[in-house]
Amino acid sequence: MTTAESSRLRLVNPKGTELPQSEFHMNDRSGGLAGKRLGLMENSKANADKLLHELGDILNERHGFSEIKYYDKGHASLPAKPDMIDSILSEVDYLITGVGD
């Protein structure tokens, strides 16, 4: 399984074909998203910012975040730097990344 880690963040290959053979449990989501801080990070491709601003508006209407912060990782073909991810994760409760084109 391909993974990358940065302090509080673990990125995992999303294909799901190499998941460990153990019991699976969903995280507790009973607290809801109201009042939480949402981060939206775009990859600097065309329309990524528009997509994420629209998504932010929709999610905020449904869940009532206390704050929505927008980030730009700077370059579409390079990963976000670990120190950038650490900084973002200290500012938000949830982070969604998105691409454009």
LINWO-V163036 format. One record per backbone hydrogen bond with DSSP energy under -1.0 kcal/mol. NH is the residue of the N-H (numbers start at 1). CO is the residue of the C=O. If there is no record, write none. Layout:
nh:NH co:CO
nh:NH co:CO
This chain:
nh:4 co:11
nh:6 co:9
nh:9 co:6
nh:11 co:4
nh:13 co:2
nh:22 co:20
nh:32 co:29
nh:35 co:64
nh:36 co:33
nh:38 co:67
nh:39 co:94
nh:40 co:69
nh:41 co:96
nh:42 co:71
nh:48 co:45
nh:51 co:47
nh:52 co:48
nh:53 co:49
nh:54 co:50
nh:55 co:51
nh:56 co:52
nh:57 co:53
nh:58 co:54
nh:59 co:55
nh:60 co:56
nh:61 co:57
nh:62 co:58
nh:63 co:59
nh:64 co:60
nh:66 co:36
nh:67 co:36
nh:69 co:38
nh:71 co:40
nh:73 co:42
nh:85 co:81
nh:86 co:82
nh:87 co:83
nh:88 co:84
nh:89 co:85
nh:91 co:88
nh:92 co:88
nh:93 co:37
nh:94 co:37
nh:96 co:39
nh:98 co:41
nh:101 co:46
